[in-house]
Every structure is written in C-alpha cells, then in structure tokens.
Amino acid sequence: MKAKPFSEADLCAAFITAATAKPQRTDHAQWVAYPETGGFDILLVRQTDGVQIGIEAKLALNPLVVSQVLPKRQEWTAGLVGPDYRAVLVPADKVQNSLPEICEALGVTVIRMFSDPPGEQRRYGPAFGPSLPHESFWGSDARNWFEWAPLTRIKLPDYIPDVVAGASAPVALTAWKVKAIRLSVLLDERPVTRADFKHLQLSPTNWLSPGGWLERTAAGWVRGPKTPDFKVQHPRNYGEIAADRERWAPKAPALLAPSPSLTAAE
C-alpha cells in the first residue's frame, strides 16, 4: 500500500522519534530535539558535546526550504552564532531535482525521510539518511555533513519546548516566555510586585503600564482580563517551570506592597 504523505508536522515528528531513539551502536551518541528553537523547525543537539544541527523541514526539496536554513544575511557576521551543521528534512521520494548538488555546495545536508503509513513502523532499513554525524571525524558519513564552525552555538532554552515542530505559526518558548511563565506561577500564589520583576529580570512595561496585562490592588498586581494564559500555550513547560520553583523563585515575597501614591507607570 502506498504510504500516506506526511504533513510537515508529521514529517518532523517521525524524524524526531527516529533521531532521538537510543543509539544501537556504542560509537553513536544520544541526540535531543528542541522543536522550534533558534529559528529552526528542529534544533538537534548531541548530548556528549553539545554539537548542534539546525533543520528546516518541507514536503519537497525546493529553493524556499534551502533559503530558510541559510543565515538570513550572507555577510561577515552571518556565521558568528548558529549550529554546527545545517540541514533540510524532506520525504525521500521528493528529492528528484538538481538541488542536492546545490545544497552540498552551500554546505547544507539533505536529510531524506523514508515515510511509512501513519501508525506503522519501518520493517527494515534506516528511518532516514544520511545517519547523524558521528563523534569520530573518521565516521563513514563525514562526507555528508558540512562544518559551519560558528563562533557561538545557539543558546538552548532551559526547558525543551512543548511545541509541535513544523506546525503552522508555532508558539516558541523563548527566554522571555520562560520568565513570563515564572511570573505567572507566582501569580498563581499571590500578588506580585516590582521586586518580583527585578528578581526575574523581566521588564514590567507590558504588565504594569496603564491598560497593561495586570491589575493593581493594595497588595500588588494580580491577573486581569488581558493577562496572557501561558498555561494554555505551554502546558507541559508550565508544569516543569512550576515544579522547578525552588531554583528560580524569590526566597520570600516582596516585603513592601506598592504605595497607593505611585502610579503604575512610575
């Protein structure tokens, strides 16, 4: 039976499952997938040494996906921050043009995903190719990967984002979002003050300004109708951040409530 075509989200999910499975060979390392991180559909990270692969996924190999995986501006600063390798992920039967040779010249690896009917596992052969870069320089796949040698790798979020890689308009878990969720966890317990914003290194502008996301009370600021619901956006990450409260939360609530004489803008 002919395989049902993947959506981009299905393509990414199938690849993540295969790429992060426990390696069967002792000379291969474990990889961790960060969906929608660093501007890529998938940022794959090798656990042993932090090597990164930035991956963009499409249902066919075309110029658009190649342009998406490359740095936005080809100038002297383009390679300063980024992954060690860049790759495009496409169904294997959609690689039928001359773009693979162009990708090779640009230093981009084409990952071919061998699709199967949804819910079925491959009965033989690898799920994708080429295999991920080995830790050894002399690995048999060395010719398939192209070292970008960035000055700085992409900064990883404190938590693996609970978003769908390859989905349309995904909600990213940014560093700002983690701080905002931490503040939201505090709001679950009590009103917050400016001391909490300072402790979390979170700008209060959108939250405390007139007409902002929070409402002022005598004890501090509390949720209002405009407060974003981060628990709906990131249900798993919200629970993880709440469980990690002892590491990041203020040691004690702020000692002073905001003075009634101050305005929210002060």
Secondary structure, DSSP 8 states (H G I E B T S, - for coil): -------HHHHHHHHHHHHTS--SSTTS--EEEEEEETTEEEEEEETTT--EEEEEE-SS--HHHHHHHS-SS-STTTTSBS-SEEEEEEEGGG--SSHHHHHHHHTEEEEEE----TT---SSS-SEES----SSTT-TTGGG------SB-----SS---S-TT-SS-----HHHHHHHHHHHHHTTS-B-HHHHHHHT---HHHHSTT-SEEE-SSSEEE-TT---HHHH-HHHHHHHHHTHHHHS-SS--SS---TTS-TT-
